[in-house]
């Protein structure tokens, strides 16, 4: 922030003076701002852990598919009885489930360990410290963090939903295979229809969560606009003594 | 020493810190003011020279720094100026979900 000081008359209008404006108000607003920026740090932590999350989840899916394919290619599938085959399928399905859980726990741990509240001691000194915090804020960095945080959050939600869909799809496929084999003596797979059905189940279970995520993205957008306006106005105007 | 000899513009928050300390204590000697504001003595002296030139403070014959009416008003205006912008900020409620 580049706040200039010149020797001309005060620019602050009389109507502003009339409003209830105390040092405590400024400190309280800056506290609110810093708490919000602490939240952005959490999104930042999510951004940093997104690659690893994607790696854990995708590699667990690749291992699951790889092992399933190798069992078929090597012919292990034929040596096992059908019920045993289904059991093996379920055990293999544990790999992407564990992968998904590990990924989510990893992200959660990283997000929760984001350092926050470092400004609290400084702000406890009142208005001059609030002013110092405002003047030393790196706005461009903050905006970048909000934008990348927003993208990462959306990607994380999509990846997680995709992984849920995958697990549900293969889980239902195994159940369908096992049930048709039990009742009709012929295992029948789900195919495209099951894919759509799985998607419907995922949307049913994660619908509220996805809606909340969408609202969260909108809130981040709103914050970005608010802060852009704020930093622009603060830099455009100059305090004159 | 003129403030402009070493720097082109003073930091607003340093000025605010000095005025706040003077508002609380009315008059202070420079050493006590430096301690109270957490400023190095040399830096404080430069700021005081700038503030004195602006009429925000006066130094009496005993070397005590006194806040003037203009200085107190400038501080209030600074608070209002910041509040004019900060006061309009609305923060959305964020809750990151993992």
Interface residues (C-beta under 8 A of the other chain):
Chain A: X3 X4 X5 X7 X10 X11 X12 X16 X17 X19 X21 X22 X23 X25 X26 X29 X30 X32 X33 X35 X36 X39 X40 X42 X43 X46 X104 X107 X108 X111 X126 X127 X128 X129 X130 X131 X132 X134 X135 X153 X209 X212 X213 X216 X219 X220 X222 X223 X226 X227 X230 X233 X234 X237 X239 X241
Chain B: X9 X10 X11 X12 X13 X14 X16 X17 X20 X54 X56 X74 X76 X77 X78 X79 X80 X81 X82 X83 X84 X85 X86 X87 X88 X89 X90 X91 X92 X93 X94 X95 X96 X97 X98
